[in-house]
């Protein structure tokens, strides 16, 4: 199926290890058949008291075949598993490379736990495709054909019985397993993804669930999901066990058939009795090689379903013919032009941005204000190539963003988003996210500028910054941005959780840091915007007003009304005006 095309391509890239694994598996399988056949023949020969050299040759052959089988089986396991691990590595890399361009949009469509299940569980399920689906039929066919050719030298009737057994174990038994597998197709994977999503949300929301008294309810919901997964896994395991049992039954049935047919041929004089034990041992051994065929349909459907889920996750990933070669210089000033830019989220009935045309000269300071949901954050996401415009063009320093490598845009930008992520570690660890190292004196000075003088570089930071207040998170994110050397500042509500006095001090340092840089600030508070070169007022995806602070106040329009409302609120609360 087409979802497995990427896996097939990865298998081609690992063709050397796969070829060595097939050779090793064929030698091991054939050596096993010959080993047990020789053992049966040797046992039969001892009845007739053969010459001593005959027993010495047969015994030596058995020992050599035993060593050969062990060595080739080891080589088969080594190369097949190395190929499998390399395949998984390639799949994860390919999946992540296609997933990254879809962020952050895909995070709004998929639960984080479900994404985790797909990244880890579904990719892990694909390891069975080579080991349990693609590999066994090749070995079974090769070993069976060699055994049938060997058997036909003694009796064509016996070779025909081997062929019948091969067809039964290779097609009939897997077909019966497939009928039972259709009833549980994909249920284990879906239930595992559901449990992963429930566990992730339970852990992330543990505090809120406890505060609102919903902990027991979600705990019972989690237990039900766990029980459902266990039940589905038990059903799947039972189906696989039935297939393996049926294969074993058919294998012994064929061996009894070999015994009965051999006895008849011996009585008929068509077969020498000394070969009967050899043929029985050959039948027992060759059908052991076909045992993986009984479970092949189950693993095939599991792999196909996992591949389909991964394909659905990244189906909208842009496939570029070549990597954009344009690069922004970190030391160069940044100018930005938006020409008729529109953007509409998938499944949304109205656009987030409508025919926006803007110009941000190099070194300019621009504030973007407006009500929540008006499209302000979308502009920053478009500039960072986190999203792609549905209409219009964006140019940075005269170059279309489609022609620019997004990594160079990120390197040239000092970004503070509404939700910044913090890693478990120390304040120092969360400041030094770039490859460049800074002395502690520089880091401490940055913390002072961000109004975090009471924080030490060795203070612990929990996962997602759980031990930091919202204001501390924003100030730490600003400190992290101040360490970068980009000439473009993109700040989205960087001080919304900070008091007015602290905010004033932060902006004073920020304006010094970005004195010669291009700065775009998204904010709801309207204090301190007098220093901005331009203020854009956006509502429902359109620019409704634009100008300096003085010009907008004189117009007494939308911005003027917002400013009056803010002053009234500050006055009512008795806060800093």
C-alpha positions as CSV (number, residue, x, y, z in Angstrom):
1,X,0.0,0.0,0.0
2,X,1.1,3.6,-0.6
3,X,1.5,4.3,3.1
4,X,4.4,1.8,3.2
5,X,6.2,3.5,0.3
6,X,8.5,5.4,2.7
7,X,9.3,2.1,4.5
8,X,10.1,0.4,1.2
9,X,12.4,3.2,0.3
10,X,14.2,2.9,3.6
11,X,14.5,-0.9,3.1
12,X,16.2,-0.2,-0.3
13,X,18.7,2.0,1.5
14,X,19.5,-0.8,3.9
15,X,19.7,-3.4,1.1
16,X,23.2,-4.6,2.0
17,X,22.2,-5.7,5.6
18,X,18.9,-7.1,4.3
19,X,20.7,-9.1,1.6
20,X,23.2,-10.5,4.2
21,X,20.3,-11.3,6.6
22,X,18.5,-13.2,3.8
23,X,21.7,-15.1,2.9
24,X,22.3,-15.9,6.6
25,X,18.7,-17.0,7.1
26,X,18.7,-19.2,4.0
27,X,21.9,-20.9,5.0
28,X,20.6,-21.4,8.6
29,X,17.3,-22.8,7.4
30,X,18.9,-25.1,4.8
31,X,21.6,-26.2,7.3
32,X,18.9,-27.1,9.8
33,X,17.0,-29.2,7.3
34,X,20.2,-31.0,6.2
35,X,21.3,-31.4,9.8
36,X,18.2,-33.2,11.0
37,X,17.9,-35.1,7.8
38,X,21.5,-36.3,8.2
39,X,20.7,-37.2,11.9
40,X,17.7,-39.3,10.8
41,X,19.8,-41.0,8.1
42,X,22.6,-41.7,10.5
43,X,20.1,-43.3,13.0
44,X,18.7,-45.5,10.2
45,X,22.2,-46.5,9.1
46,X,23.2,-47.7,12.5
47,X,20.6,-50.4,12.3
48,X,22.5,-52.0,9.4
49,X,25.9,-51.8,11.1
50,X,27.7,-49.7,8.5
51,X,31.5,-49.4,8.2
52,X,33.1,-47.2,10.9
53,X,34.2,-44.5,8.3
54,X,30.5,-44.1,7.3
55,X,29.5,-43.2,10.9
56,X,32.6,-40.9,11.3
57,X,31.6,-39.0,8.1
58,X,28.0,-38.7,9.2
59,X,28.9,-37.6,12.7
60,X,31.4,-35.1,11.4
61,X,28.8,-33.8,9.0
62,X,26.2,-33.4,11.8
63,X,28.8,-31.4,13.9
64,X,29.8,-29.2,11.0
65,X,26.2,-28.5,10.1
66,X,25.4,-27.7,13.7
67,X,28.2,-25.1,13.8
68,X,27.2,-23.7,10.4
69,X,23.6,-23.4,11.5
70,X,24.5,-21.6,14.7
71,X,26.9,-19.2,13.0
72,X,24.6,-18.4,10.1
73,X,21.6,-17.9,12.5
74,X,23.7,-15.5,14.5
75,X,24.6,-13.6,11.3
76,X,21.0,-13.5,10.3
77,X,19.9,-12.1,13.6
78,X,22.8,-9.6,13.6
79,X,22.1,-8.2,10.1
80,X,18.3,-8.4,10.3
81,X,18.1,-6.5,13.6
82,X,20.7,-4.0,12.5
83,X,18.7,-3.3,9.4
84,X,15.5,-3.0,11.5
85,X,17.1,-0.5,13.9
86,X,18.4,1.5,10.9
87,X,15.0,1.4,9.3
88,X,13.4,2.7,12.5
89,X,16.0,5.5,12.7
90,X,15.3,6.5,9.1
91,X,11.5,6.4,9.7
92,X,11.7,8.6,12.8
93,X,14.0,11.1,11.0
94,X,11.7,11.2,7.9
95,X,8.6,11.5,10.1
96,X,10.0,14.3,12.1
97,X,11.2,16.1,9.0
98,X,7.7,16.1,7.6
99,X,6.1,16.9,11.0
100,X,8.1,20.0,11.7
101,X,6.7,22.1,8.9
102,X,3.2,21.3,10.1
103,X,3.8,22.7,13.6
104,X,2.2,24.5,15.4
105,X,-1.0,23.9,13.4
106,X,-1.0,20.2,13.9
107,X,-0.8,20.7,17.7
108,X,-4.2,22.2,17.6
109,X,-5.7,19.2,15.8
110,X,-4.1,16.3,17.6
111,X,-3.9,15.6,21.3
112,X,-0.3,15.7,22.5
113,X,-0.6,12.2,23.9
114,X,-1.9,10.9,20.6
115,X,1.0,12.5,18.7
116,X,3.4,10.9,21.2
117,X,1.8,7.5,20.6
118,X,2.2,8.0,16.8
119,X,5.8,9.2,17.0
120,X,6.8,6.4,19.4
121,X,4.3,3.5,19.2
122,X,3.3,3.6,15.5
123,X,6.9,4.0,14.3
124,X,7.9,1.1,16.7
125,X,5.1,-1.0,15.2
126,X,6.7,-0.7,11.8
127,X,9.7,-2.7,13.0
128,X,7.6,-5.8,12.5
129,X,7.2,-5.1,8.8
130,X,10.6,-6.3,7.8
131,X,11.2,-8.9,10.5
132,X,7.6,-10.4,10.5
133,X,6.2,-9.5,7.1
134,X,8.7,-8.9,4.3
135,X,11.5,-11.2,5.5
136,X,9.8,-14.6,6.4
137,X,8.2,-15.3,3.0
138,X,11.5,-14.9,1.2
139,X,13.3,-17.4,3.6
140,X,10.4,-19.8,3.6
141,X,10.2,-20.0,-0.2
142,X,13.9,-20.4,-0.6
143,X,14.3,-23.1,2.0
144,X,11.1,-24.9,0.9
145,X,12.1,-25.0,-2.8
146,X,15.6,-26.3,-1.9
147,X,13.9,-29.0,0.4
148,X,11.4,-30.0,-2.4
149,X,14.3,-30.3,-4.9
150,X,16.2,-32.5,-2.4
151,X,13.1,-34.6,-1.6
152,X,12.2,-35.1,-5.3
153,X,15.5,-37.0,-5.7
154,X,14.0,-39.8,-3.5
155,X,10.3,-39.6,-4.4
156,X,8.2,-37.3,-6.4
157,X,5.1,-38.3,-4.4
158,X,6.9,-37.2,-1.2
159,X,8.0,-33.9,-2.9
160,X,4.3,-33.3,-3.9
161,X,3.3,-33.8,-0.2
162,X,5.9,-31.2,0.8
163,X,4.5,-28.8,-1.8
164,X,1.0,-29.4,-0.4
165,X,2.2,-28.7,3.1
166,X,4.0,-25.5,1.9
167,X,0.8,-24.2,0.3
168,X,-1.2,-25.0,3.3
169,X,1.1,-23.3,5.8
170,X,2.0,-20.4,3.6
171,X,-1.5,-19.5,2.3
172,X,-4.4,-21.4,4.0
173,X,-3.3,-20.9,7.6
174,X,-2.4,-17.2,7.2
175,X,-5.7,-16.7,5.4
176,X,-7.6,-18.1,8.3
177,X,-5.6,-15.9,10.7
178,X,-6.4,-12.9,8.5
179,X,-10.2,-13.6,8.8
180,X,-9.9,-13.4,12.5
181,X,-7.6,-10.5,12.5
182,X,-10.0,-8.3,10.5
183,X,-12.3,-8.2,13.5
184,X,-9.6,-6.5,15.6
185,X,-7.9,-4.6,12.9
186,X,-6.2,-1.5,14.3
187,X,-8.1,-1.6,17.6
188,X,-5.0,-2.2,19.7
189,X,-3.1,0.7,18.1
190,X,-6.1,3.1,18.5
191,X,-6.7,2.0,22.1
192,X,-3.0,2.5,22.8
193,X,-3.1,6.0,21.4
194,X,-6.2,6.8,23.4
195,X,-4.5,5.6,26.6
196,X,-1.4,7.6,25.8
197,X,-3.5,10.7,25.3
198,X,-5.4,10.2,28.5
199,X,-2.2,9.6,30.5
200,X,-0.6,12.8,29.1
201,X,-3.6,15.0,29.9
202,X,-4.0,13.4,33.3
203,X,-0.4,14.3,34.2
204,X,-0.5,17.8,32.6
205,X,-3.8,18.6,34.3
206,X,-3.2,16.9,37.6
207,X,-3.2,20.1,39.6
208,X,-6.3,21.5,38.1
209,X,-8.2,18.2,38.3
210,X,-7.4,18.0,42.0
211,X,-8.4,21.6,42.7
212,X,-11.8,21.1,40.9
213,X,-12.4,17.7,42.4
214,X,-12.3,15.8,39.1
215,X,-9.3,13.7,39.9
216,X,-11.2,10.5,40.8
217,X,-13.4,10.9,37.7
218,X,-10.4,11.1,35.4
219,X,-8.7,8.4,37.3
220,X,-11.6,6.0,36.6
221,X,-11.6,7.1,33.0
222,X,-7.9,6.3,32.7
223,X,-8.4,2.9,34.3
224,X,-11.2,2.1,31.8
225,X,-8.9,3.0,28.9
226,X,-6.1,0.8,30.4
227,X,-8.5,-2.1,30.8
228,X,-9.8,-1.6,27.3
229,X,-6.2,-1.7,25.9
230,X,-5.5,-4.9,28.0
231,X,-8.6,-6.5,26.6
232,X,-7.7,-5.7,23.0
233,X,-4.2,-6.9,23.5
234,X,-5.5,-10.2,25.0
235,X,-7.8,-10.6,22.0
236,X,-5.0,-10.0,19.5
237,X,-2.7,-12.4,21.4
238,X,-5.3,-15.1,21.4
239,X,-5.8,-14.7,17.7
240,X,-2.0,-15.1,17.1
241,X,-1.9,-18.1,19.4
242,X,-4.7,-19.7,17.4
243,X,-2.7,-19.2,14.2
244,X,0.4,-20.7,15.7
245,X,-1.5,-23.6,17.1
246,X,-3.1,-24.2,13.7
247,X,0.3,-24.1,12.0
248,X,1.7,-26.6,14.5
249,X,-1.2,-28.9,13.9
250,X,-0.8,-28.8,10.1
251,X,3.0,-29.3,10.5
252,X,2.5,-32.5,12.5
253,X,-0.3,-33.6,10.2
254,X,2.1,-33.3,7.2
255,X,4.8,-35.2,9.2
256,X,2.3,-38.0,9.8
257,X,1.5,-37.9,6.1
258,X,5.1,-38.3,5.3
259,X,5.3,-41.3,7.6
260,X,2.2,-42.9,6.1
261,X,3.2,-42.2,2.5
262,X,6.8,-43.3,3.2
263,X,5.6,-46.6,4.7
264,X,3.4,-47.2,1.6
265,X,6.3,-46.4,-0.8
266,X,8.6,-48.7,1.2
267,X,6.1,-51.5,1.0
268,X,5.7,-50.8,-2.7
269,X,9.4,-50.9,-3.2
270,X,9.6,-47.3,-4.5
271,X,11.6,-46.0,-1.5
272,X,14.4,-47.5,0.5
273,X,13.5,-47.8,4.1
274,X,16.8,-46.2,5.3
275,X,15.5,-42.8,4.0
276,X,12.2,-42.7,5.9
277,X,13.6,-41.3,9.1
278,X,15.6,-38.7,7.1
279,X,12.4,-37.5,5.3
280,X,10.4,-37.3,8.5
281,X,13.1,-35.2,10.2
282,X,13.3,-33.0,7.1
283,X,9.5,-32.4,7.2
284,X,9.6,-31.5,10.9
285,X,12.5,-29.1,10.4
286,X,11.3,-27.3,7.3
287,X,7.9,-26.5,8.7
288,X,9.6,-24.9,11.7
289,X,11.0,-22.4,9.2
290,X,7.4,-21.6,8.0
291,X,6.1,-20.9,11.6
292,X,6.4,-17.1,11.1
293,X,3.9,-17.3,8.2
294,X,1.1,-18.1,10.7
295,X,1.4,-14.6,12.3
296,X,2.4,-12.7,9.2
297,X,-1.2,-11.4,8.5
298,X,-1.5,-9.9,12.0
299,X,1.8,-8.1,11.8
300,X,1.1,-7.0,8.2
301,X,-2.2,-5.4,9.2
302,X,-0.6,-3.8,12.3
303,X,2.2,-2.3,10.2
304,X,-0.2,-1.1,7.5
305,X,-2.4,0.5,10.1
306,X,0.5,2.2,11.8
307,X,1.8,3.5,8.5
308,X,-1.6,4.8,7.6
309,X,-1.8,6.7,10.9
310,X,1.6,8.2,10.4
311,X,0.7,9.1,6.8
312,X,-2.5,10.8,8.1
313,X,-0.5,12.8,10.5
314,X,1.8,14.4,7.9
315,X,-0.5,14.2,4.8
316,X,-0.4,18.0,4.5
317,X,3.3,18.3,4.9
318,X,4.8,20.4,2.1
319,X,7.0,18.4,-0.2
320,X,9.6,20.8,-1.6
321,X,11.6,19.9,-4.7
322,X,14.6,21.4,-3.1
323,X,15.7,23.1,0.2
324,X,15.4,26.9,0.0
325,X,18.8,28.3,-0.4
326,X,18.2,31.9,0.7
327,X,20.0,32.9,3.9
328,X,19.5,35.9,6.2
329,X,22.6,37.5,7.6
330,X,22.6,37.8,11.4
331,X,24.4,41.1,11.2
332,X,22.3,42.7,8.5
333,X,19.3,45.0,9.3
334,X,15.9,43.5,8.6
335,X,13.2,45.0,6.5
336,X,9.8,43.2,6.0
337,X,7.1,43.6,3.4
338,X,3.6,42.0,3.4
339,X,1.9,42.3,0.1
340,X,-1.8,41.3,0.1
341,X,-1.2,38.6,2.7
342,X,-4.2,36.4,3.7
343,X,-4.4,33.4,6.0
344,X,-7.2,31.0,6.9
345,X,-6.9,28.2,9.3
346,X,-8.1,24.8,8.2
347,X,-11.7,24.1,9.0
348,X,-12.3,27.7,9.9
349,X,-15.1,29.6,8.1
350,X,-13.4,33.0,8.3
351,X,-9.9,34.1,7.5
352,X,-7.5,35.1,10.3
353,X,-5.9,37.7,8.1
354,X,-7.5,39.4,5.1
355,X,-5.4,41.1,2.4
356,X,-2.8,42.6,4.8
357,X,-0.2,44.9,3.2
358,X,2.4,46.3,5.6
359,X,6.0,47.6,5.4
360,X,8.4,47.4,8.4
361,X,11.6,49.3,7.5
362,X,14.9,48.2,8.9
363,X,15.5,49.6,12.4
364,X,11.8,50.5,12.8
365,X,9.8,50.0,16.0
366,X,6.2,48.8,15.4
367,X,3.5,47.9,17.9
368,X,0.5,45.8,16.9
369,X,-2.6,46.1,19.0
370,X,-6.2,44.9,18.8
371,X,-8.7,42.6,20.5
372,X,-7.9,38.9,21.1
373,X,-8.4,36.7,18.0
374,X,-7.9,39.6,15.6
375,X,-4.9,37.9,13.9
376,X,-1.9,39.6,15.6
377,X,-0.1,36.4,16.5
378,X,-0.7,34.9,13.1
379,X,1.5,37.7,11.5
380,X,4.5,36.6,13.7
381,X,3.9,32.9,12.8
382,X,3.9,33.8,9.1
383,X,7.1,35.8,9.5
384,X,8.8,32.8,11.2
385,X,7.5,30.4,8.5
386,X,5.6,28.5,11.1
387,X,2.6,28.9,8.8
388,X,2.3,29.5,5.1
389,X,0.1,32.3,3.8
390,X,-3.0,31.2,1.8
391,X,-2.6,34.3,-0.3
392,X,-0.2,37.1,-1.0
393,X,3.6,37.3,-0.5
394,X,6.0,38.1,2.3
395,X,9.5,39.5,1.6
396,X,12.3,39.8,4.1
397,X,15.1,42.1,2.9
398,X,13.5,41.9,-0.5
399,X,13.6,38.0,-0.7
400,X,10.4,35.9,-0.7
401,X,10.1,33.8,2.5
402,X,9.5,30.8,0.3
403,X,13.0,31.2,-1.0
404,X,14.5,31.6,2.5
405,X,15.7,28.8,4.7
406,X,13.6,29.0,7.8
407,X,16.6,28.2,10.0
408,X,18.3,31.4,8.9
409,X,15.1,33.3,9.7
410,X,15.1,31.9,13.2
411,X,18.8,32.6,13.7
412,X,18.2,36.3,12.7
413,X,15.2,36.6,15.1
414,X,14.9,37.2,18.8
415,X,11.5,35.8,19.6
416,X,9.3,35.7,22.6
417,X,6.0,33.9,22.0
418,X,2.9,33.9,24.3
419,X,3.8,30.4,25.5
420,X,7.5,29.8,25.9
421,X,8.8,26.4,26.8
422,X,11.2,25.8,29.6
423,X,13.2,22.6,30.1
424,X,14.0,20.8,33.3
425,X,17.4,22.0,34.6
426,X,18.7,25.3,35.8
427,X,18.2,29.0,34.9
428,X,21.6,28.7,33.2
429,X,20.5,25.7,31.1
430,X,17.4,27.6,29.9
431,X,19.3,30.7,29.0
432,X,22.0,28.8,27.0
433,X,19.9,27.2,24.3
434,X,22.2,28.4,21.6
435,X,25.5,26.8,20.8
436,X,27.3,29.9,21.9
437,X,28.6,30.0,25.4
438,X,28.5,33.0,27.7
439,X,30.3,33.7,31.0
440,X,28.2,33.8,34.1
441,X,28.8,37.6,34.4
442,X,27.0,38.2,31.1
443,X,24.1,35.9,32.1
444,X,23.7,37.6,35.4
445,X,23.6,41.0,33.8
446,X,20.9,39.8,31.4
447,X,18.8,38.6,34.3
448,X,19.1,42.0,35.9
449,X,18.0,43.7,32.6
450,X,15.0,41.3,32.6
451,X,14.2,42.3,36.2
452,X,15.1,38.9,37.6
453,X,17.9,40.0,40.1
454,X,16.6,37.6,42.7
455,X,17.2,34.5,40.5
456,X,20.5,32.6,40.6
457,X,21.9,30.9,37.5
458,X,21.9,27.6,39.5
459,X,18.3,27.9,40.6
460,X,16.3,24.8,39.5
461,X,13.7,25.0,36.8
462,X,11.0,22.2,36.7
463,X,9.6,20.8,33.5
464,X,7.6,23.5,31.6
465,X,8.7,25.9,34.3
466,X,6.1,24.7,36.8
467,X,8.0,26.3,39.7
468,X,8.0,29.7,38.0
469,X,5.2,32.3,38.0
470,X,3.8,33.5,34.7
471,X,5.7,36.8,35.2
472,X,9.0,35.0,35.9
473,X,8.5,32.8,32.8
474,X,8.0,35.9,30.6
475,X,11.0,37.7,32.0
476,X,13.2,34.6,31.6
477,X,12.0,34.3,28.0
478,X,12.9,37.9,27.4
479,X,16.4,37.3,29.0
480,X,16.8,34.4,26.6
481,X,15.9,36.6,23.7
482,X,18.3,39.4,24.8
483,X,21.2,36.9,24.6
484,X,20.7,36.4,20.9
485,X,22.3,38.5,18.3
486,X,19.5,38.7,15.7
487,X,18.5,42.0,14.2
488,X,14.7,41.2,14.2
489,X,12.7,41.3,17.4
490,X,9.3,39.5,17.4
491,X,7.6,39.9,20.8
492,X,4.1,38.5,21.4
493,X,2.7,39.8,24.7
494,X,6.1,39.6,26.4
495,X,5.0,41.4,29.6
496,X,1.3,40.6,29.9
497,X,1.8,39.0,33.3
498,X,4.2,41.7,34.6
499,X,3.3,44.7,36.7
500,X,3.4,48.2,35.2
501,X,6.6,49.3,37.0
502,X,8.5,46.2,36.1
503,X,7.3,46.4,32.6
504,X,8.5,50.0,32.3
505,X,12.0,49.0,33.4
506,X,12.1,46.0,31.0
507,X,11.1,48.1,28.0
508,X,13.7,50.7,28.8
509,X,16.4,48.0,28.6
510,X,14.7,46.3,25.7
511,X,14.7,49.6,23.6
512,X,18.5,50.0,24.3
513,X,19.2,46.4,23.2
514,X,17.1,46.9,20.0
515,X,18.1,50.5,19.3
516,X,19.3,49.7,15.7
517,X,17.1,46.6,15.1
518,X,13.7,46.0,13.7
519,X,11.2,45.4,16.5
520,X,7.6,44.2,16.2
521,X,5.7,44.2,19.5
522,X,2.2,42.6,20.0
523,X,0.5,43.9,23.1
524,X,-2.8,44.6,24.8
525,X,-1.5,47.2,27.2
526,X,-1.2,50.6,25.5
527,X,1.2,52.2,27.9
528,X,4.7,53.0,26.7
529,X,3.8,53.0,23.0
530,X,4.8,56.7,22.6
531,X,8.3,55.6,21.6
532,X,7.0,53.4,18.8
533,X,7.6,54.6,15.2
534,X,4.2,53.1,14.2
535,X,1.2,51.6,15.8
536,X,-1.0,49.1,13.9
537,X,-4.5,48.5,15.0
538,X,-5.9,45.2,13.8
539,X,-9.5,44.0,14.1
540,X,-11.0,40.9,12.4
541,X,-7.9,40.3,10.3
542,X,-7.7,43.8,8.9
543,X,-5.6,46.9,9.6
544,X,-8.2,49.4,10.7
545,X,-5.8,52.2,11.9
546,X,-2.1,52.9,11.5
547,X,0.1,55.8,12.7
548,X,2.2,57.1,15.5
549,X,0.8,57.4,19.0
550,X,0.1,61.1,18.6
551,X,-1.6,60.7,15.3
552,X,-3.9,58.0,16.5
553,X,-4.8,59.9,19.6
554,X,-5.7,62.9,17.5
555,X,-7.9,60.9,15.2
556,X,-9.9,59.7,18.2
557,X,-10.8,56.4,16.5
558,X,-10.4,52.8,17.6
559,X,-7.0,53.3,19.3
560,X,-8.3,56.4,21.2
561,X,-11.2,54.5,22.6
562,X,-9.0,51.6,23.6
563,X,-6.7,54.0,25.4
564,X,-9.6,55.7,27.3
565,X,-10.9,52.3,28.4
566,X,-7.5,51.3,29.6
567,X,-7.1,54.5,31.6
568,X,-10.5,54.0,33.2
569,X,-9.6,50.5,34.2
570,X,-6.3,51.6,35.7
571,X,-8.0,54.3,37.6
572,X,-10.7,52.0,39.0
573,X,-8.2,49.5,40.3
574,X,-6.0,52.1,41.7
575,X,-3.0,50.8,39.8
576,X,-0.1,52.7,38.2
577,X,-1.4,55.2,35.6
